Amino acid sequence: MSTRASDTRPARDRLLDAASELFYQHGVHTVGIDTIIERAGVAKASLYSAYGSKEELVRAYLEARHASRRAAVLAEMELHDDPRGKLLAVFDVLVTTVKQPEFRGCAFANASAESEPDSAAAEVTRKVRAWLLGVLAEQATALGAADPSGLARQLTLLYDGALVQSRLEPGPAAAATAAKVAAQVLIDAAFPAARKPRSRPARAARSTRS
């Protein structure tokens, strides 16, 4: 029997919440439709009426996680007035993310690793990565880096590596913290010594889901 039987929200919302929890904990292909609808407390027909297919439910799950992460990153960046601070703010959010007790790695990497290259999971993951790369490149350009795209790719590599290592070595956010330190080195190395930018301290880190 479902533990969500008293939930009066629309079936679409209940399905997405149930799928988000189960997909992140166990994998998008490990979790079957019957498990999702039981957790959501809805009829099987509701899933097809709301999303059309499990594949589209996976898409909605990943898009919702991206919306949450994007909002947290942009909010953290808003705490800084300079591009250097905004770049490092991405890593502040990362540190907060991997400290969460429910952290189980990057939801997008996990889902795409289970899926075919033309799947909804892979499609959303490509869009998510393009967004992050674009945000970093934009700030690297504003900072005046000689090679903004190159710096953005280096920082993305640090970001992705920290997510993987944090999953392999659960505990304090040592990997994410080290990634931020390395990011500082890369950013400062992109400029002559006389032009090294300095950022103001962040006022507070915000949590997000990866």
Backbone bond lengths (Angstrom), bond angles and torsions (degrees), N, CA, C in turn:
res aa  C-N    CA-C-N  psi(-1)  N-CA   C-N-CA  omega(-1)  CA-C   N-CA-C  phi
1 M - - - 1.470 - - 1.514 109.77 -
2 S 1.293 117.21 142.41 1.454 121.35 -177.88 1.517 111.18 -71.24
3 T 1.329 115.88 142.76 1.462 121.30 174.47 1.523 110.35 -85.76
4 R 1.341 118.57 0.00 1.455 122.66 -178.38 1.524 112.20 -108.07
5 A 1.329 116.72 18.17 1.463 119.86 -173.68 1.521 112.24 -61.79
6 S 1.340 118.11 -29.08 1.461 121.05 -178.24 1.521 112.54 -87.20
7 D 1.306 118.35 -0.63 1.467 122.79 -179.63 1.527 108.47 -74.58
8 T 1.321 116.44 120.06 1.465 120.39 -176.40 1.526 113.30 -99.22
9 R 1.306 118.22 7.08 1.463 120.58 178.70 1.532 110.34 -69.37
10 P 1.346 116.98 163.07 1.463 119.25 177.06 1.525 111.91 -56.90
11 A 1.312 115.71 148.15 1.468 120.75 -178.74 1.530 111.32 -56.43
12 R 1.320 117.35 -36.98 1.464 121.03 -179.26 1.528 111.27 -58.02
13 D 1.330 116.61 -45.05 1.465 120.75 -179.49 1.522 111.30 -68.67
14 R 1.311 116.54 -40.68 1.464 120.35 -179.75 1.528 110.96 -65.74
15 L 1.309 116.20 -40.05 1.467 120.20 177.87 1.528 111.14 -63.90
16 L 1.326 116.65 -43.42 1.464 119.91 -178.78 1.518 111.13 -65.55
17 D 1.321 117.28 -41.49 1.459 120.09 178.54 1.528 111.11 -63.63
18 A 1.326 116.14 -44.79 1.460 120.40 -179.85 1.527 110.76 -63.90
19 A 1.327 115.80 -45.28 1.460 120.02 -179.55 1.526 110.95 -64.75
20 S 1.319 117.29 -40.65 1.464 120.60 -179.01 1.518 111.03 -60.39
21 E 1.309 116.06 -44.00 1.466 120.41 179.39 1.527 111.34 -66.30
22 L 1.310 116.38 -47.53 1.467 120.60 -175.56 1.526 111.98 -72.79
23 F 1.317 117.73 -42.30 1.462 120.43 -179.99 1.524 111.22 -61.41
24 Y 1.317 116.82 -42.64 1.465 119.10 -177.68 1.528 111.38 -70.83
25 Q 1.319 116.72 -35.65 1.458 120.39 -178.93 1.524 112.65 -74.89
26 H 1.338 116.53 -39.00 1.463 119.11 -168.76 1.526 115.09 -122.55
27 G 1.326 118.83 -14.88 1.459 120.63 -179.67 1.514 112.17 111.31
28 V 1.320 116.57 146.32 1.459 120.43 -174.56 1.523 113.28 -71.27
29 H 1.309 117.72 -23.46 1.462 119.56 179.98 1.522 112.53 -102.41
30 T 1.321 116.84 -20.64 1.465 120.34 176.56 1.522 110.44 -69.69
31 V 1.305 116.38 -37.16 1.463 121.90 -177.25 1.525 109.93 -83.93
32 G 1.319 116.28 125.01 1.456 120.65 -179.67 1.522 112.33 -93.12
33 I 1.310 115.06 167.51 1.465 121.52 -179.40 1.523 111.33 -60.23
34 D 1.325 117.60 -41.29 1.464 120.14 -177.53 1.525 111.11 -61.39
35 T 1.319 116.67 -38.64 1.468 120.45 178.96 1.524 110.79 -64.94
36 I 1.330 115.96 -40.06 1.467 120.46 -179.18 1.517 111.05 -66.25
37 I 1.325 117.00 -47.78 1.466 118.61 -176.70 1.530 111.35 -68.87
38 E 1.342 116.96 -30.86 1.463 119.13 176.06 1.527 109.97 -66.45
39 R 1.342 116.60 -44.12 1.459 120.23 179.08 1.532 110.93 -64.28
40 A 1.315 116.44 -38.57 1.466 120.54 -178.70 1.526 112.65 -77.06
41 G 1.322 115.91 -22.55 1.460 119.13 -178.68 1.511 113.40 72.76
42 V 1.349 116.22 39.82 1.464 120.50 -179.81 1.528 109.39 -129.31
43 A 1.319 115.74 168.76 1.460 120.59 176.55 1.527 109.83 -77.75
44 K 1.334 115.94 153.43 1.460 119.55 -179.61 1.522 111.74 -59.20
45 A 1.322 115.84 -35.44 1.469 119.57 -179.83 1.524 111.56 -61.33
46 S 1.332 117.11 -25.97 1.466 120.61 -178.92 1.522 111.12 -66.04
47 L 1.318 116.42 -34.35 1.462 119.34 -179.88 1.525 110.21 -65.00
48 Y 1.307 116.46 -45.28 1.462 119.97 -178.33 1.526 111.26 -71.87
49 S 1.320 116.47 -31.78 1.455 120.08 177.91 1.529 110.85 -69.77
50 A 1.337 116.57 -38.12 1.467 121.07 -175.97 1.518 112.64 -83.28
51 Y 1.343 117.30 -37.62 1.465 120.25 -172.51 1.527 114.68 -124.12
52 G 1.288 117.75 -16.74 1.459 120.14 178.10 1.509 114.06 88.92
53 S 1.330 116.73 -37.13 1.467 121.01 -178.35 1.514 109.36 -166.38
54 K 1.313 116.16 165.52 1.458 120.09 175.91 1.531 110.03 -64.42
55 E 1.324 116.68 -35.41 1.463 121.06 179.49 1.526 111.03 -58.04
56 E 1.313 117.22 -41.43 1.461 120.92 179.14 1.525 111.60 -73.40
57 L 1.314 116.84 -27.22 1.464 120.25 174.46 1.529 109.71 -68.79
58 V 1.320 116.19 -38.83 1.467 120.29 174.52 1.529 110.06 -60.85
59 R 1.320 116.35 -43.40 1.465 120.38 178.32 1.540 110.70 -59.00
60 A 1.339 115.21 -46.83 1.463 119.72 -178.59 1.527 111.16 -63.18
61 Y 1.315 116.49 -39.08 1.469 121.90 177.49 1.524 111.12 -59.17
62 L 1.307 116.67 -48.92 1.463 120.52 -177.93 1.525 111.79 -70.57
63 E 1.313 117.13 -37.63 1.464 119.68 178.37 1.527 111.11 -65.60
64 A 1.325 116.72 -35.13 1.460 120.22 177.80 1.532 110.91 -67.86
65 R 1.328 116.18 -39.56 1.463 119.13 177.91 1.524 110.32 -66.47
66 H 1.317 116.35 -38.07 1.455 118.76 178.91 1.528 111.06 -65.62
67 A 1.317 116.85 -40.59 1.459 120.42 178.74 1.521 110.63 -60.38
68 S 1.334 116.33 -40.47 1.455 120.67 178.99 1.524 111.34 -66.43
69 R 1.322 116.76 -45.70 1.466 120.19 -179.45 1.521 110.76 -66.83
70 R 1.315 116.63 -42.85 1.460 120.22 -179.81 1.525 110.84 -59.80
71 A 1.328 116.89 -44.11 1.461 120.73 179.88 1.523 110.93 -62.21
72 A 1.330 117.48 -41.69 1.462 120.93 -179.48 1.524 111.49 -67.18
73 V 1.334 116.88 -42.22 1.466 120.56 179.96 1.519 110.64 -64.61
74 L 1.324 117.41 -46.58 1.457 120.62 -178.33 1.534 111.09 -65.59
75 A 1.328 116.32 -37.48 1.463 119.53 178.28 1.525 110.86 -65.45
76 E 1.317 116.84 -41.25 1.465 120.73 179.11 1.527 110.66 -66.81
77 M 1.309 116.65 -38.71 1.462 120.21 178.30 1.523 111.37 -64.15
78 E 1.328 116.45 -31.85 1.458 120.72 -179.53 1.524 112.43 -66.42
79 L 1.336 117.17 -16.24 1.456 120.96 178.09 1.525 111.84 -74.72
80 H 1.327 116.61 -8.56 1.457 121.44 -176.18 1.530 110.45 -117.76
81 D 1.324 115.40 145.32 1.460 120.69 -179.12 1.520 113.17 -97.68
82 D 1.322 117.18 -8.66 1.462 120.52 -173.94 1.519 110.63 -124.34
83 P 1.335 118.19 152.79 1.472 121.56 -177.63 1.524 113.81 -60.25
84 R 1.332 117.18 -36.93 1.476 119.12 179.82 1.525 110.23 -61.74
85 G 1.314 115.48 -45.99 1.458 119.09 178.39 1.511 112.37 -62.84
86 K 1.322 116.72 -37.79 1.460 120.85 179.00 1.528 111.15 -65.74
87 L 1.325 116.73 -39.03 1.463 120.05 177.52 1.529 110.66 -63.09
88 L 1.312 116.17 -45.38 1.465 119.64 -178.29 1.525 111.74 -71.97
89 A 1.338 116.81 -22.72 1.462 120.10 177.63 1.524 111.22 -61.48
90 V 1.328 116.92 -31.95 1.468 120.55 177.07 1.520 109.91 -58.35
91 F 1.313 116.36 -38.56 1.463 120.51 -179.10 1.532 111.46 -78.48
92 D 1.328 117.69 -26.50 1.460 119.65 173.07 1.523 110.49 -63.35
93 V 1.326 116.09 -42.21 1.460 120.30 177.21 1.532 110.12 -64.66
94 L 1.321 116.29 -39.03 1.462 120.88 178.61 1.526 110.99 -60.37
95 V 1.324 116.95 -44.67 1.465 121.20 179.06 1.526 109.94 -58.64
96 T 1.318 116.43 -45.93 1.469 120.64 179.11 1.526 111.29 -62.75
97 T 1.316 116.00 -39.46 1.464 121.16 -178.17 1.520 112.12 -61.95
98 V 1.315 116.86 -49.23 1.472 119.74 -174.46 1.525 112.49 -73.73
99 K 1.326 117.08 -13.74 1.462 120.79 176.97 1.520 112.36 -80.16
100 Q 1.320 117.11 -14.73 1.456 120.29 -177.39 1.528 110.46 -65.89
101 P 1.326 117.92 134.72 1.471 121.39 -177.49 1.526 113.44 -56.58
102 E 1.328 116.46 -31.84 1.474 119.95 -177.11 1.523 112.79 -87.03
103 F 1.332 117.92 5.22 1.467 120.22 -178.00 1.523 111.31 -61.56
104 R 1.330 115.82 128.00 1.468 121.92 178.92 1.530 110.42 -134.99
105 G 1.292 116.21 35.73 1.454 119.96 179.22 1.509 112.29 93.08
106 C 1.317 115.61 -175.10 1.460 121.80 -178.95 1.531 109.77 -77.47
107 A 1.316 116.38 120.19 1.466 120.34 -178.41 1.521 111.85 -60.19
108 F 1.334 116.51 -34.95 1.461 120.63 -177.02 1.527 111.08 -73.97
109 A 1.321 116.41 -44.16 1.469 119.98 177.28 1.522 110.31 -63.67
110 N 1.325 116.62 -41.89 1.466 120.42 179.96 1.529 111.04 -61.22
111 A 1.329 115.76 -47.73 1.466 119.90 -176.67 1.520 112.01 -68.33
112 S 1.329 117.20 -42.44 1.461 119.39 -178.45 1.523 111.22 -69.25
113 A 1.330 117.31 -30.90 1.466 120.36 178.45 1.530 111.22 -64.99
114 E 1.331 116.47 -27.43 1.462 121.41 179.81 1.527 112.40 -86.92
115 S 1.306 117.56 -9.65 1.459 121.10 -167.02 1.522 113.20 -117.09
116 E 1.301 114.95 165.38 1.459 121.21 177.31 1.531 110.49 -75.26
117 P 1.341 118.11 157.33 1.473 121.17 -178.94 1.518 114.73 -59.70
118 D 1.350 117.32 -25.02 1.465 120.04 -179.64 1.526 112.37 -100.96
119 S 1.314 117.18 15.45 1.460 121.70 -178.21 1.520 111.58 -79.55
120 A 1.330 115.61 166.31 1.463 120.77 175.64 1.520 110.55 -62.11
121 A 1.325 117.03 -38.26 1.461 121.06 180.00 1.520 110.99 -61.60
122 A 1.311 116.42 -45.07 1.458 120.39 179.99 1.521 110.92 -67.14
123 E 1.316 116.82 -38.51 1.469 120.60 -179.88 1.528 111.23 -63.67
124 V 1.339 116.21 -48.06 1.460 119.14 179.90 1.526 110.66 -64.98
125 T 1.313 116.95 -39.23 1.462 120.43 179.92 1.518 110.97 -61.44
126 R 1.318 117.48 -40.77 1.470 119.79 177.50 1.525 111.05 -62.72
127 K 1.314 116.99 -40.77 1.459 120.53 179.07 1.520 111.44 -65.82
128 V 1.323 116.01 -39.35 1.468 120.96 179.56 1.521 110.46 -64.24
129 R 1.313 116.14 -44.47 1.462 120.16 -179.70 1.525 110.64 -66.62
130 A 1.320 116.97 -38.01 1.463 120.03 178.25 1.521 110.40 -64.75
131 W 1.338 116.41 -37.55 1.460 119.82 178.22 1.530 111.17 -63.15
132 L 1.329 116.40 -49.19 1.465 119.66 -178.95 1.523 110.78 -62.03
133 L 1.308 116.78 -44.38 1.462 120.49 179.35 1.534 109.91 -61.49
134 G 1.318 116.36 -40.01 1.457 119.97 179.56 1.520 112.68 -65.71
135 V 1.326 116.40 -41.22 1.468 120.63 178.17 1.520 110.53 -62.18
136 L 1.316 117.01 -45.14 1.458 121.14 -179.47 1.528 111.02 -66.70
137 A 1.322 116.57 -41.30 1.468 119.81 179.71 1.524 110.93 -65.27
138 E 1.321 116.50 -38.03 1.472 120.43 179.33 1.528 111.09 -61.54
139 Q 1.331 115.79 -44.58 1.458 119.09 -179.64 1.531 111.72 -72.87
140 A 1.327 116.48 -34.21 1.464 119.49 176.85 1.523 110.28 -65.14
141 T 1.326 116.59 -35.77 1.460 120.74 176.71 1.528 110.29 -67.11
142 A 1.332 116.47 -44.84 1.462 120.83 178.97 1.517 111.36 -62.43
143 L 1.314 115.51 -30.27 1.457 120.63 179.53 1.522 112.24 -74.14
144 G 1.343 116.19 -21.27 1.453 120.88 -179.32 1.512 114.05 90.53
145 A 1.333 117.27 23.89 1.464 120.86 178.76 1.519 110.05 -63.27
146 A 1.321 116.13 144.51 1.457 120.49 -179.00 1.522 111.42 -63.61
147 D 1.323 116.56 -36.05 1.468 121.75 -179.55 1.528 108.18 -130.84
148 P 1.317 118.92 80.08 1.464 121.48 -176.52 1.529 113.82 -57.34
149 S 1.333 116.63 -42.65 1.469 119.70 -179.24 1.520 111.01 -65.27
150 G 1.336 116.29 -40.49 1.452 120.20 179.14 1.514 111.66 -65.16
151 L 1.339 116.57 -42.92 1.457 120.27 178.25 1.529 110.51 -64.02
152 A 1.320 116.79 -40.96 1.461 120.59 179.19 1.525 111.11 -61.24
153 R 1.321 116.66 -41.40 1.469 119.53 179.31 1.527 111.25 -67.51
154 Q 1.312 117.63 -37.90 1.462 120.72 176.86 1.532 110.90 -62.91
155 L 1.318 116.24 -43.26 1.461 120.07 179.87 1.525 111.28 -67.89
156 T 1.340 116.56 -36.56 1.463 120.01 176.70 1.524 110.91 -64.01
157 L 1.322 115.79 -38.06 1.465 120.45 177.51 1.528 110.76 -62.09
158 L 1.324 116.31 -42.95 1.466 120.61 176.90 1.528 110.47 -62.22
159 Y 1.308 115.80 -43.48 1.468 121.41 -179.17 1.534 110.62 -60.67
160 D 1.322 115.73 -50.88 1.464 120.15 -179.29 1.526 111.57 -63.36
161 G 1.322 116.20 -42.05 1.461 120.12 -179.69 1.515 112.29 -63.26
162 A 1.324 116.67 -38.43 1.459 120.47 178.77 1.524 111.39 -66.12
163 L 1.345 116.54 -38.06 1.464 119.72 177.18 1.524 111.21 -62.29
164 V 1.323 116.24 -44.06 1.464 120.57 -179.57 1.525 110.74 -65.61
165 Q 1.312 117.05 -48.15 1.464 120.08 -177.36 1.526 111.33 -65.75
166 S 1.322 116.53 -35.17 1.462 119.53 178.89 1.522 111.02 -66.09
167 R 1.315 116.92 -30.38 1.465 120.98 176.61 1.521 110.74 -74.06
168 L 1.327 117.10 -37.68 1.462 121.14 -178.48 1.518 112.50 -75.33
169 E 1.343 116.00 -27.97 1.457 121.09 -178.03 1.523 108.96 -125.67
170 P 1.330 117.23 77.14 1.464 120.14 -178.11 1.524 111.06 -59.82
171 G 1.318 115.64 151.39 1.452 120.45 179.69 1.509 110.75 133.63
172 P 1.326 117.61 -154.98 1.466 120.94 178.67 1.527 110.98 -53.41
173 A 1.313 115.42 152.65 1.463 120.84 -173.63 1.520 112.91 -78.46
174 A 1.332 116.11 53.78 1.463 120.07 -177.34 1.526 111.55 -64.08
175 A 1.320 117.05 -42.45 1.462 120.54 -177.18 1.525 110.97 -66.05
176 A 1.326 117.33 -44.16 1.456 120.78 -179.42 1.526 111.15 -67.65
177 T 1.326 116.23 -37.31 1.461 120.16 177.42 1.521 110.48 -65.79
178 A 1.324 116.02 -42.41 1.465 120.41 177.81 1.523 110.72 -64.49
179 A 1.332 116.76 -35.66 1.463 120.63 178.41 1.525 110.57 -64.20
180 K 1.320 117.06 -38.00 1.464 119.45 178.39 1.531 110.88 -66.22
181 V 1.316 116.18 -40.96 1.476 119.94 178.18 1.529 109.55 -61.84
182 A 1.323 116.13 -44.69 1.466 120.00 178.78 1.525 111.00 -63.94
183 A 1.334 116.39 -36.84 1.464 120.58 178.36 1.531 110.58 -62.59
184 Q 1.323 116.84 -39.83 1.465 120.59 177.26 1.524 111.02 -60.08
185 V 1.321 115.50 -41.04 1.466 120.30 -179.72 1.525 110.36 -65.07
186 L 1.328 116.55 -45.50 1.460 120.93 -179.77 1.534 111.23 -63.20
187 I 1.315 116.09 -43.52 1.466 119.75 -179.00 1.525 110.45 -63.53
188 D 1.326 116.66 -46.97 1.463 119.36 -178.08 1.523 112.24 -69.06
189 A 1.327 116.28 -29.09 1.463 119.79 179.38 1.526 112.10 -72.62
190 A 1.311 117.16 -12.78 1.461 120.94 -179.61 1.527 112.13 -79.69
191 F 1.325 117.38 -0.42 1.463 121.53 -176.43 1.521 110.92 -132.31
192 P 1.332 117.48 153.36 1.462 121.12 169.38 1.519 109.27 -59.91
193 A 1.313 117.07 151.29 1.465 121.54 -175.52 1.525 112.43 -53.24
194 A 1.326 117.33 -37.50 1.459 120.83 -176.66 1.518 112.58 -71.82
195 R 1.332 117.06 -15.88 1.458 120.20 -176.01 1.519 113.42 -111.62
196 K 1.335 117.65 11.09 1.457 119.72 -178.19 1.525 110.43 -60.86
197 P 1.331 116.93 123.47 1.463 119.83 -178.52 1.513 112.13 -78.50
198 R 1.290 116.39 155.91 1.461 121.66 175.86 1.515 109.22 -128.21
199 S 1.324 115.18 139.58 1.461 119.29 -178.13 1.513 110.24 -108.47
200 R 1.331 114.58 158.43 1.454 120.13 174.56 1.515 109.50 -80.41
201 P 1.337 117.85 150.30 1.466 120.04 178.83 1.520 111.07 -61.92
202 A 1.311 115.78 145.66 1.471 120.11 176.11 1.508 109.17 -70.59
203 R 1.324 116.49 148.74 1.463 119.92 179.48 1.518 111.65 -82.50
204 A 1.295 116.30 -33.86 1.470 118.72 -179.68 1.507 108.82 -167.96
205 A 1.346 117.12 145.13 1.469 121.75 175.41 1.515 108.86 -89.49
206 R 1.327 115.26 148.31 1.462 119.79 179.30 1.528 108.49 -114.27
207 S 1.316 116.33 147.81 1.461 120.60 -179.64 1.508 110.27 -86.02
208 T 1.332 114.98 154.05 1.455 121.66 175.15 1.499 108.96 -154.88
209 R 1.307 115.07 171.51 1.453 119.95 175.61 1.512 108.44 -105.93
210 S 1.359 117.59 143.72 1.454 120.96 -179.65 1.499 110.67 -99.49
